[in-house]
Amino acid sequence: MDWLDEGILLSNKAYGENSALITIFTSKKGLHSGIVKGTKSKHLIATLQPSNQVSVRWYGRLEEHLGNFKIELSNNRAAIFMTDKLLLAGYNAVAAICLSML
């Protein structure tokens, strides 16, 4: 089972030594979580910042499983949010609502 979609990265939490558990909100699948491996690489450190728009490929054995993500950066919004405190606070509020309500 696998699918492709584009979405906004809402959260990123360390998972083991070299992986991350991410949560994204996609247009077709809604709120979805998965594991990204190899997060210590220079390419993925910048990509895995919350608020970035990313293209993802999710794959797993069953739809109900946690699954793995292959992730690519589509639009770097994190740089914009880091320059404005009010904008960052607004994004954090919206992300917290999405994570708790969906």
N, CA, C and O atoms as a Tinker XYZ file with bonds, in Angstrom:
   408  protein
     1  N      0.849000   -1.176000    0.000000    73     2
     2  CA     0.000000    0.000000    0.000000    64     1     3
     3  C      0.888000    1.229000    0.000000    63     2     4     5
     4  O      1.776000    1.353000    0.843000    81     3
     5  N      0.661000    2.130000   -0.926000    73     3     6
     6  CA     1.382000    3.396000   -0.909000    64     5     7
     7  C      0.561000    4.471000   -1.594000    63     6     8     9
     8  O     -0.345000    4.178000   -2.375000    81     7
     9  N      0.890000    5.731000   -1.291000    73     7    10
    10  CA     0.208000    6.866000   -1.897000    64     9    11
    11  C      1.146000    8.065000   -1.963000    63    10    12    13
    12  O      2.113000    8.161000   -1.207000    81    11
    13  N      0.844000    8.966000   -2.873000    73    11    14
    14  CA     1.591000   10.212000   -3.049000    64    13    15
    15  C      0.664000   11.379000   -2.782000    63    14    16    17
    16  O     -0.511000   11.334000   -3.147000    81    15
    17  N      1.179000   12.430000   -2.147000    73    15    18
    18  CA     0.371000   13.608000   -1.867000    64    17    19
    19  C      1.290000   14.773000   -1.523000    63    18    20    21
    20  O      2.505000   14.613000   -1.407000    81    19
    21  N      0.699000   15.924000   -1.365000    73    19    22
    22  CA     1.431000   17.116000   -0.967000    64    21    23
    23  C      0.743000   17.697000    0.250000    63    22    24    25
    24  O     -0.486000   17.694000    0.329000    81    23
    25  N      1.517000   18.196000    1.201000    73    23    26
    26  CA     0.921000   18.724000    2.416000    64    25    27
    27  C      1.850000   19.628000    3.189000    63    26    28    29
    28  O      2.946000   19.960000    2.740000    81    27
    29  N      1.385000   20.021000    4.369000    73    27    30
    30  CA     2.138000   20.911000    5.247000    64    29    31
    31  C      2.602000   20.115000    6.454000    63    30    32    33
    32  O      1.815000   19.409000    7.085000    81    31
    33  N      3.871000   20.233000    6.766000    73    31    34
    34  CA     4.448000   19.544000    7.905000    64    33    35
    35  C      4.021000   20.251000    9.191000    63    34    36    37
    36  O      4.311000   21.433000    9.376000    81    35
    37  N      3.333000   19.533000   10.074000    73    35    38
    38  CA     2.842000   20.129000   11.320000    64    37    39
    39  C      3.763000   19.869000   12.497000    63    38    40    41
    40  O      3.976000   20.769000   13.309000    81    39
    41  N      4.317000   18.670000   12.616000    73    39    42
    42  CA     5.204000   18.385000   13.742000    64    41    43
    43  C      6.292000   17.406000   13.334000    63    42    44    45
    44  O      6.156000   16.639000   12.381000    81    43
    45  N      7.379000   17.468000   14.097000    73    43    46
    46  CA     8.550000   16.648000   13.848000    64    45    47
    47  C      9.121000   16.268000   15.208000    63    46    48    49
    48  O      9.547000   17.141000   15.965000    81    47
    49  N      9.135000   14.982000   15.524000    73    47    50
    50  CA     9.660000   14.508000   16.804000    64    49    51
    51  C     10.714000   13.444000   16.551000    63    50    52    53
    52  O     10.557000   12.596000   15.672000    81    51
    53  N     11.786000   13.494000   17.325000    73    51    54
    54  CA    12.851000   12.504000   17.190000    64    53    55
    55  C     12.307000   11.115000   17.507000    63    54    56    57
    56  O     11.497000   10.944000   18.418000    81    55
    57  N     12.763000   10.131000   16.746000    73    55    58
    58  CA    12.320000    8.753000   16.905000    64    57    59
    59  C     13.545000    7.866000   16.714000    63    58    60    61
    60  O     13.931000    7.572000   15.583000    81    59
    61  N     14.141000    7.451000   17.792000    73    59    62
    62  CA    15.365000    6.669000   17.703000    64    61    63
    63  C     16.558000    7.566000   17.439000    63    62    64    65
    64  O     16.501000    8.772000   17.680000    81    63
    65  N     17.632000    6.984000   16.946000    73    63    66
    66  CA    18.857000    7.741000   16.732000    64    65    67
    67  C     18.853000    8.539000   15.432000    63    66    68    69
    68  O     19.382000    9.649000   15.394000    81    67
    69  N     18.275000    8.002000   14.383000    73    67    70
    70  CA    18.414000    8.621000   13.076000    64    69    71
    71  C     17.085000    8.708000   12.329000    63    70    72    73
    72  O     17.070000    8.709000   11.098000    81    71
    73  N     15.978000    8.782000   13.053000    73    71    74
    74  CA    14.664000    8.843000   12.424000    64    73    75
    75  C     13.829000    9.912000   13.098000    63    74    76    77
    76  O     14.183000   10.419000   14.162000    81    75
    77  N     12.719000   10.247000   12.467000    73    75    78
    78  CA    11.788000   11.220000   13.024000    64    77    79
    79  C     10.368000   10.750000   12.777000    63    78    80    81
    80  O     10.075000   10.130000   11.754000    81    79
    81  N      9.501000   11.046000   13.709000    73    79    82
    82  CA     8.077000   10.787000   13.577000    64    81    83
    83  C      7.447000   12.121000   13.193000    63    82    84    85
    84  O      7.451000   13.066000   13.982000    81    83
    85  N      6.901000   12.195000   11.971000    73    83    86
    86  CA     6.336000   13.458000   11.499000    64    85    87
    87  C      4.826000   13.331000   11.329000    63    86    88    89
    88  O      4.289000   12.244000   11.112000    81    87
    89  N      4.169000   14.466000   11.433000    73    87    90
    90  CA     2.738000   14.549000   11.186000    64    89    91
    91  C      2.530000   15.617000   10.132000    63    90    92    93
    92  O      3.010000   16.742000   10.274000    81    91
    93  N      1.813000   15.263000    9.071000    73    91    94
    94  CA     1.533000   16.220000    8.002000    64    93    95
    95  C      0.033000   16.299000    7.772000    63    94    96    97
    96  O     -0.715000   15.373000    8.087000    81    95
    97  N     -0.381000   17.413000    7.221000    73    95    98
    98  CA    -1.772000   17.589000    6.819000    64    97    99
    99  C     -1.781000   17.694000    5.301000    63    98   100   101
   100  O     -1.248000   18.649000    4.737000    81    99
   101  N     -2.392000   16.703000    4.637000    73    99   102
   102  CA    -2.394000   16.640000    3.183000    64   101   103
   103  C     -3.775000   16.971000    2.632000    63   102   104   105
   104  O     -4.776000   16.934000    3.349000    81   103
   105  N     -3.805000   17.292000    1.352000    73   103   106
   106  CA    -5.072000   17.667000    0.718000    64   105   107
   107  C     -5.990000   16.463000    0.497000    63   106   108   109
   108  O     -7.209000   16.599000    0.593000    81   107
   109  N     -5.430000   15.294000    0.204000    73   107   110
   110  CA    -6.252000   14.121000   -0.100000    64   109   111
   111  C     -6.445000   13.188000    1.099000    63   110   112   113
   112  O     -7.516000   12.599000    1.246000    81   111
   113  N     -5.443000   13.044000    1.947000    73   111   114
   114  CA    -5.483000   12.075000    3.040000    64   113   115
   115  C     -5.726000   12.709000    4.408000    63   114   116   117
   116  O     -5.927000   11.986000    5.384000    81   115
   117  N     -5.715000   14.025000    4.505000    73   115   118
   118  CA    -5.924000   14.685000    5.791000    64   117   119
   119  C     -4.702000   14.572000    6.676000    63   118   120   121
   120  O     -3.572000   14.595000    6.189000    81   119
   121  N     -4.922000   14.449000    7.978000    73   119   122
   122  CA    -3.838000   14.350000    8.948000    64   121   123
   123  C     -3.271000   12.940000    8.931000    63   122   124   125
   124  O     -4.009000   11.965000    9.070000    81   123
   125  N     -1.952000   12.836000    8.761000    73   123   126
   126  CA    -1.325000   11.531000    8.662000    64   125   127
   127  C      0.053000   11.582000    9.295000    63   126   128   129
   128  O      0.766000   12.577000    9.165000    81   127
   129  N      0.431000   10.504000    9.984000    73   127   130
   130  CA     1.737000   10.397000   10.630000    64   129   131
   131  C      2.548000    9.279000   10.004000    63   130   132   133
   132  O      1.999000    8.346000    9.418000    81   131
   133  N      3.861000    9.386000   10.136000    73   131   134
   134  CA     4.744000    8.353000    9.624000    64   133   135
   135  C      6.174000    8.607000   10.061000    63   134   136   137
   136  O      6.480000    9.624000   10.683000    81   135
   137  N      7.035000    7.674000    9.727000    73   135   138
   138  CA     8.441000    7.742000   10.110000    64   137   139
   139  C      9.272000    8.133000    8.893000    63   138   140   141
   140  O      9.065000    7.631000    7.789000    81   139
   141  N     10.217000    9.042000    9.123000    73   139   142
   142  CA    11.197000    9.414000    8.104000    64   141   143
   143  C     12.554000    8.942000    8.606000    63   142   144   145
   144  O     12.946000    9.256000    9.730000    81   143
   145  N     13.264000    8.196000    7.789000    73   143   146
   146  CA    14.568000    7.669000    8.188000    64   145   147
   147  C     15.687000    8.526000    7.602000    63   146   148   149
   148  O     15.520000    9.146000    6.552000    81   147
   149  N     16.812000    8.556000    8.281000    73   147   150
   150  CA    17.975000    9.296000    7.804000    64   149   151
   151  C     17.857000   10.797000    8.007000    63   150   152   153
   152  O     18.255000   11.568000    7.134000    81   151
   153  N     17.323000   11.223000    9.130000    73   151   154
   154  CA    17.052000   12.643000    9.346000    64   153   155
   155  C     18.273000   13.455000    9.744000    63   154   156   157
   156  O     18.163000   14.670000    9.908000    81   155
   157  N     19.419000   12.836000    9.902000    73   155   158
   158  CA    20.633000   13.579000   10.248000    64   157   159
   159  C     21.338000   14.147000    9.013000    63   158   160   161
   160  O     22.321000   14.875000    9.150000    81   159
   161  N     20.858000   13.829000    7.825000    73   159   162
   162  CA    21.496000   14.345000    6.619000    64   161   163
   163  C     21.204000   15.837000    6.445000    63   162   164   165
   164  O     20.167000   16.324000    6.895000    81   163
   165  N     22.103000   16.549000    5.804000    73   163   166
   166  CA    21.953000   17.994000    5.608000    64   165   167
   167  C     20.686000   18.323000    4.821000    63   166   168   169
   168  O     20.033000   19.334000    5.079000    81   167
   169  N     20.348000   17.478000    3.877000    73   167   170
   170  CA    19.169000   17.713000    3.041000    64   169   171
   171  C     17.879000   17.657000    3.865000    63   170   172   173
   172  O     17.004000   18.509000    3.712000    81   171
   173  N     17.767000   16.665000    4.727000    73   171   174
   174  CA    16.518000   16.476000    5.462000    64   173   175
   175  C     16.376000   17.385000    6.678000    63   174   176   177
   176  O     15.253000   17.656000    7.102000    81   175
   177  N     17.476000   17.861000    7.250000    73   175   178
   178  CA    17.370000   18.757000    8.403000    64   177   179
   179  C     16.584000   20.005000    8.025000    63   178   180   181
   180  O     15.710000   20.429000    8.780000    81   179
   181  N     16.874000   20.595000    6.885000    73   179   182
   182  CA    16.163000   21.798000    6.439000    64   181   183
   183  C     14.747000   21.471000    5.975000    63   182   184   185
   184  O     13.846000   22.294000    6.132000    81   183
   185  N     14.540000   20.309000    5.418000    73   183   186
   186  CA    13.224000   19.922000    4.913000    64   185   187
   187  C     12.233000   19.653000    6.036000    63   186   188   189
   188  O     11.044000   19.933000    5.882000    81   187
   189  N     12.689000   19.121000    7.152000    73   187   190
   190  CA    11.798000   18.686000    8.221000    64   189   191
   191  C     11.473000   19.780000    9.241000    63   190   192   193
   192  O     11.258000   19.482000   10.415000    81   191
   193  N     11.436000   21.017000    8.812000    73   191   194
   194  CA    11.026000   22.112000    9.680000    64   193   195
   195  C      9.521000   22.282000    9.591000    63   194   196   197
   196  O      8.974000   22.326000    8.489000    81   195
   197  N      8.826000   22.379000   10.740000    73   195   198
   198  CA     7.379000   22.590000   10.693000    64   197   199
   199  C      7.026000   23.823000    9.880000    63   198   200   201
   200  O      7.749000   24.819000    9.906000    81   199
   201  N      5.928000   23.756000    9.167000    73   199   202
   202  CA     5.357000   24.777000    8.272000    64   201   203
   203  C      5.830000   24.642000    6.833000    63   202   204   205
   204  O      5.302000   25.333000    5.962000    81   203
   205  N      6.797000   23.787000    6.547000    73   203   206
   206  CA     7.228000   23.587000    5.168000    64   205   207
   207  C      6.174000   22.813000    4.386000    63   206   208   209
   208  O      5.534000   21.901000    4.908000    81   207
   209  N      6.011000   23.200000    3.123000    73   207   210
   210  CA     5.140000   22.452000    2.223000    64   209   211
   211  C      5.997000   21.368000    1.580000    63   210   212   213
   212  O      7.046000   21.657000    1.004000    81   211
   213  N      5.544000   20.109000    1.682000    73   211   214
   214  CA     6.348000   18.980000    1.234000    64   213   215
   215  C      5.538000   18.054000    0.336000    63   214   216   217
   216  O      4.315000   17.965000    0.440000    81   215
   217  N      6.252000   17.372000   -0.541000    73   215   218
   218  CA     5.678000   16.280000   -1.322000    64   217   219
   219  C      6.093000   14.991000   -0.627000    63   218   220   221
   220  O      7.268000   14.797000   -0.315000    81   219
   221  N      5.122000   14.107000   -0.386000    73   219   222
   222  CA     5.418000   12.890000    0.365000    64   221   223
   223  C      4.957000   11.652000   -0.393000    63   222   224   225
   224  O      3.992000   11.678000   -1.157000    81   223
   225  N      5.675000   10.588000   -0.153000    73   223   226
   226  CA     5.266000    9.255000   -0.595000    64   225   227
   227  C      5.197000    8.411000    0.659000    63   226   228   229
   228  O      6.215000    8.179000    1.311000    81   227
   229  N      4.015000    7.953000    1.003000    73   227   230
   230  CA     3.814000    7.101000    2.170000    64   229   231
   231  C      3.747000    5.667000    1.691000    63   230   232   233
   232  O      3.088000    5.366000    0.696000    81   231
   233  N      4.429000    4.782000    2.399000    73   231   234
   234  CA     4.318000    3.364000    2.077000    64   233   235
   235  C      4.325000    2.549000    3.360000    63   234   236   237
   236  O      5.049000    2.844000    4.311000    81   235
   237  N      3.511000    1.537000    3.353000    73   235   238
   238  CA     3.387000    0.632000    4.485000    64   237   239
   239  C      2.635000   -0.609000    4.045000    63   238   240   241
   240  O      2.133000   -0.679000    2.923000    81   239
   241  N      2.562000   -1.581000    4.929000    73   239   242
   242  CA     1.895000   -2.833000    4.588000    64   241   243
   243  C      0.387000   -2.652000    4.512000    63   242   244   245
   244  O     -0.258000   -3.128000    3.579000    81   243
   245  N     -0.174000   -1.956000    5.509000    73   243   246
   246  CA    -1.606000   -1.693000    5.551000    64   245   247
   247  C     -1.835000   -0.206000    5.793000    63   246   248   249
   248  O     -0.965000    0.472000    6.340000    81   247
   249  N     -2.983000    0.304000    5.397000    73   247   250
   250  CA    -3.318000    1.717000    5.573000    64   249   251
   251  C     -3.352000    2.110000    7.058000    63   250   252   253
   252  O     -3.056000    3.257000    7.395000    81   251
   253  N     -3.706000    1.183000    7.939000    73   251   254
   254  CA    -3.815000    1.473000    9.363000    64   253   255
   255  C     -2.468000    1.553000   10.068000    63   254   256   257
   256  O     -2.391000    2.063000   11.186000    81   255
   257  N     -1.401000    1.059000    9.436000    73   255   258
   258  CA    -0.078000    1.057000   10.055000    64   257   259
   259  C      0.535000    2.452000   10.036000    63   258   260   261
   260  O      0.094000    3.333000    9.298000    81   259
   261  N      1.570000    2.634000   10.868000    73   259   262
   262  CA     2.263000    3.923000   10.938000    64   261   263
   263  C      2.928000    4.248000    9.608000    63   262   264   265
   264  O      2.765000    5.362000    9.111000    81   263
   265  N      3.643000    3.351000    9.035000    73   263   266
   266  CA     4.233000    3.532000    7.712000    64   265   267
   267  C      5.450000    4.427000    7.690000    63   266   268   269
   268  O      5.832000    5.011000    8.705000    81   267
   269  N      6.053000    4.528000    6.518000    73   267   270
   270  CA     7.251000    5.345000    6.300000    64   269   271
   271  C      6.965000    6.407000    5.256000    63   270   272   273
   272  O      6.144000    6.210000    4.360000    81   271
   273  N      7.647000    7.532000    5.380000    73   271   274
   274  CA     7.539000    8.613000    4.412000    64   273   275
   275  C      8.850000    8.791000    3.671000    63   274   276   277
   276  O      9.922000    8.686000    4.267000    81   275
   277  N      8.774000    9.054000    2.396000    73   275   278
   278  CA     9.849000    9.641000    1.611000    64   277   279
   279  C      9.396000   11.066000    1.373000    63   278   280   281
   280  O      8.275000   11.279000    0.911000    81   279
   281  N     10.222000   12.037000    1.671000    73   279   282
   282  CA     9.785000   13.419000    1.714000    64   281   283
   283  C     10.691000   14.315000    0.873000    63   282   284   285
   284  O     11.910000   14.146000    0.871000    81   283
   285  N     10.087000   15.275000    0.154000    73   283   286
   286  CA    10.823000   16.263000   -0.636000    64   285   287
   287  C     10.213000   17.634000   -0.393000    63   286   288   289
   288  O      8.995000   17.772000   -0.279000    81   287
   289  N     11.055000   18.631000   -0.314000    73   287   290
   290  CA    10.614000   19.992000   -0.060000    64   289   291
   291  C      9.985000   20.594000   -1.308000    63   290   292   293
   292  O     10.575000   20.540000   -2.387000    81   291
   293  N      8.782000   21.172000   -1.168000    73   291   294
   294  CA     8.115000   21.867000   -2.269000    64   293   295
   295  C      8.220000   23.376000   -2.107000    63   294   296   297
   296  O      8.499000   24.094000   -3.068000    81   295
   297  N      7.995000   23.855000   -0.878000    73   295   298
   298  CA     8.008000   25.290000   -0.612000    64   297   299
   299  C      8.522000   25.497000    0.799000    63   298   300   301
   300  O      7.971000   24.943000    1.751000    81   299
   301  N      9.578000   26.294000    0.941000    73   299   302
   302  CA    10.185000   26.541000    2.237000    64   301   303
   303  C      9.490000   27.716000    2.916000    63   302   304   305
   304  O      9.817000   28.875000    2.663000    81   303
   305  N      8.531000   27.403000    3.778000    73   303   306
   306  CA     7.825000   28.455000    4.508000    64   305   307
   307  C      8.449000   28.728000    5.861000    63   306   308   309
   308  O      8.165000   29.759000    6.470000    81   307
   309  N      9.289000   27.833000    6.346000    73   307   310
   310  CA     9.889000   27.995000    7.666000    64   309   311
   311  C     10.739000   29.257000    7.738000    63   310   312   313
   312  O     10.773000   29.915000    8.778000    81   311
   313  N     11.419000   29.603000    6.663000    73   311   314
   314  CA    12.258000   30.804000    6.655000    64   313   315
   315  C     11.416000   32.064000    6.837000    63   314   316   317
   316  O     11.860000   33.013000    7.483000    81   315
   317  N     10.223000   32.085000    6.280000    73   315   318
   318  CA     9.335000   33.243000    6.420000    64   317   319
   319  C      8.838000   33.357000    7.854000    63   318   320   321
   320  O      8.810000   34.452000    8.416000    81   319
   321  N      8.448000   32.238000    8.449000    73   319   322
   322  CA     7.914000   32.261000    9.805000    64   321   323
   323  C      8.969000   32.617000   10.839000    63   322   324   325
   324  O      8.634000   33.185000   11.878000    81   323
   325  N     10.231000   32.300000   10.587000    73   323   326
   326  CA    11.279000   32.569000   11.568000    64   325   327
   327  C     11.659000   34.044000   11.639000    63   326   328   329
   328  O     12.333000   34.455000   12.584000    81   327
   329  N     11.250000   34.841000   10.675000    73   327   330
   330  CA    11.588000   36.269000   10.694000    64   329   331
   331  C     10.531000   37.125000   11.373000    63   330   332   333
   332  O     10.811000   38.271000   11.723000    81   331
   333  N      9.335000   36.609000   11.571000    73   331   334
   334  CA     8.239000   37.382000   12.153000    64   333   335
   335  C      7.651000   36.631000   13.347000    63   334   336   337
   336  O      7.086000   35.549000   13.186000    81   335
   337  N      7.785000   37.203000   14.544000    73   335   338
   338  CA     7.318000   36.538000   15.766000    64   337   339
   339  C      5.806000   36.349000   15.777000    63   338   340   341
   340  O      5.319000   35.302000   16.204000    81   339
   341  N      5.066000   37.335000   15.319000    73   339   342
   342  CA     3.613000   37.244000   15.326000    64   341   343
   343  C      3.119000   36.178000   14.345000    63   342   344   345
   344  O      2.193000   35.426000   14.649000    81   343
   345  N      3.732000   36.120000   13.190000    73   343   346
   346  CA     3.379000   35.108000   12.196000    64   345   347
   347  C      3.698000   33.704000   12.711000    63   346   348   349
   348  O      2.921000   32.773000   12.497000    81   347
   349  N      4.831000   33.551000   13.385000    73   347   350
   350  CA     5.208000   32.262000   13.963000    64   349   351
   351  C      4.236000   31.838000   15.062000    63   350   352   353
   352  O      3.866000   30.667000   15.147000    81   351
   353  N      3.824000   32.780000   15.897000    73   351   354
   354  CA     2.854000   32.472000   16.954000    64   353   355
   355  C      1.514000   32.055000   16.353000    63   354   356   357
   356  O      0.861000   31.143000   16.861000    81   355
   357  N      1.105000   32.715000   15.280000    73   355   358
   358  CA    -0.136000   32.346000   14.605000    64   357   359
   359  C     -0.063000   30.960000   14.002000    63   358   360   361
   360  O     -1.006000   30.178000   14.118000    81   359
   361  N      1.063000   30.646000   13.351000    73   359   362
   362  CA     1.218000   29.307000   12.778000    64   361   363
   363  C      1.197000   28.242000   13.871000    63   362   364   365
   364  O      0.541000   27.211000   13.718000    81   363
   365  N      1.911000   28.482000   14.973000    73   363   366
   366  CA     1.940000   27.508000   16.069000    64   365   367
   367  C      0.539000   27.267000   16.636000    63   366   368   369
   368  O      0.207000   26.138000   16.996000    81   367
   369  N     -0.274000   28.305000   16.717000    73   367   370
   370  CA    -1.641000   28.154000   17.209000    64   369   371
   371  C     -2.481000   27.312000   16.248000    63   370   372   373
   372  O     -3.213000   26.421000   16.677000    81   371
   373  N     -2.375000   27.592000   14.968000    73   371   374
   374  CA    -3.131000   26.831000   13.968000    64   373   375
   375  C     -2.670000   25.370000   13.936000    63   374   376   377
   376  O     -3.497000   24.462000   13.840000    81   375
   377  N     -1.364000   25.142000   14.016000    73   375   378
   378  CA    -0.847000   23.781000   14.015000    64   377   379
   379  C     -1.312000   23.009000   15.254000    63   378   380   381
   380  O     -1.649000   21.829000   15.154000    81   379
   381  N     -1.333000   23.656000   16.408000    73   379   382
   382  CA    -1.796000   22.992000   17.630000    64   381   383
   383  C     -3.271000   22.639000   17.529000    63   382   384   385
   384  O     -3.679000   21.570000   17.983000    81   383
   385  N     -4.074000   23.512000   16.944000    73   383   386
   386  CA    -5.502000   23.212000   16.760000    64   385   387
   387  C     -5.682000   22.041000   15.807000    63   386   388   389
   388  O     -6.485000   21.146000   16.071000    81   387
   389  N     -4.945000   22.035000   14.702000    73   387   390
   390  CA    -5.050000   20.925000   13.740000    64   389   391
   391  C     -4.647000   19.600000   14.379000    63   390   392   393
   392  O     -5.304000   18.582000   14.165000    81   391
   393  N     -3.566000   19.609000   15.164000    73   391   394
   394  CA    -3.110000   18.370000   15.788000    64   393   395
   395  C     -4.073000   17.851000   16.834000    63   394   396   397
   396  O     -4.228000   16.640000   16.986000    81   395
   397  N     -4.722000   18.747000   17.558000    73   395   398
   398  CA    -5.622000   18.288000   18.614000    64   397   399
   399  C     -7.029000   17.976000   18.119000    63   398   400   401
   400  O     -7.680000   17.085000   18.665000    81   399
   401  N     -7.512000   18.676000   17.110000    73   399   402
   402  CA    -8.884000   18.502000   16.664000    64   401   403
   403  C     -9.035000   17.456000   15.560000    63   402   404   405
   404  O    -10.092000   16.834000   15.455000    81   403
   405  N     -8.030000   17.250000   14.754000    73   403   406
   406  CA    -8.164000   16.299000   13.661000    64   405   407
   407  C     -7.634000   14.983000   14.129000    63   406   408
   408  O     -7.640000   14.011000   13.374000    81   407
